[in-house]
Amino acid sequence: MELKLAKRAQKLKASEIRELLKLTQKKGLISFAGGLPAPELFPIDEMKKVTEEIFTKYGKEVLQYSLTEGNEDLRTIIGETRMKNVKVPKENILITSGSQQGLDFTGKLFIDKGDKIICEKPTYLGALTAFNVYEPEYVEVEMDDYGMIIEDLEEKLKSNPEVKFIYTIPDFQNPTGRTLPVDRRKKMVEIAKKYEVLIIEDNPYGELRYEGERYPSIKSFDDDGYVIYLGTFSKIFCPGLRIGWICASDIIIEKYIMVKQSADLHCNTLAQQELVTFMKMFDIEEHIDQIKEVYRKRRNVMLEALEKYMPKDVKYVKTEGGLFIWLELKETIDTKVIFEEAVKRDVAFVPGHSFYAKDVRKNYMRLNYSSMSEDLIKEGIKRLSEVIMEYY
Ligand SMILES: Cc1ncc(COP(=O)(O)O)c(C=O)c1O
């Protein structure tokens, strides 16, 4: 039978990188390829108590349909505690199935075929796959070690005044680990207002800062509803619950709620209640501190191993948080070639290619340090360095 797919579905193709990453399932392989939180940090015993409490207290309620907007207590807690210096009423929060659903809804609400959207160069692969369904045209903004270069952003907006929105990951960006300084955050909001474009602030990593003070979000500089903030519990709690949120102005959140209703009515009632009850029975800040302690050590071990084993002209930023380190190799090197060789020696990473919306750069790789033990990180970086050495 000929599949009579919609035109946009005909263009969907399996990501090349997903095919490559299948190779990383090999037994005994040290993988820096994923972005998975460390499963040993999931609060299993606490969740058993939480589930017991929920079924005793709420019974049938948690297995029933519920509000599209999401659990009211959960939205109140998020509005009051999870966006640092942004405090919003629950009415401005919609619970989503991870921030990935926030990205999809953003595409659904704002992108018509051929619409221009701005993103970082490079940017989060999952955002590209979410937006691609709606067939945008990407305008990439150059980055330095501190994130988007504001002058380039303004330049791109000047020459593309019809841009729909700016998509940015300001804290410990995926894939580069870069963090946007406070003055650039302020400037970005000023520019958004000047050119009347929205900012999508995707912030899964802001709470995972291992040194210094957390920066104020871009949203905190916005009094006029230009910034839409996407948050998630995936990296500070458990990704399997699939709980994230969108925070936006009254008129915008109303549109997102309508899209949510048409997509899946609401998020899993039980998962939302589990999160609320966990936060009532236990201290989530303490839990996040434990996660940070473990990741800080793993990051330090990876940085030390990079320093010790890598050729001196391999460049990287000593990131202060998040899950990733981004390596820049000699321009003549293609990291996909290195990937194949590395997998043969039982170590893997993500070649940088697929994080570029348009103009692919081939000499970068993303390393994740959250899901491997300190010993495996040391051994893995040693092996990877040996492979890279052969190309220097
Ligand atoms: C930048 C960024 N945005 C969004 C997501 C999606 O996260 P989730 O849907 O689990 O909340 C991720 C996941 O890795 C990410 O790195």
The ligand as an ORCA input file, in Angstrom:
! r2SCAN-3c Opt
* xyz 0 1
  C      17.931     22.092     25.890
  C      16.927     21.035     26.159
  N      15.633     21.333     26.040
  C      14.680     20.415     26.276
  C      15.001     19.120     26.627
  C      13.896     18.129     26.826
  O      13.781     17.749     28.160
  P      12.497     17.088     28.770
  O      11.482     16.908     27.704
  O      12.932     15.806     29.363
  O      12.006     18.060     29.808
  C      16.349     18.758     26.752
  C      16.722     17.380     27.096
  O      17.833     16.957     27.109
  C      17.338     19.749     26.511
  O      18.640     19.487     26.608
*
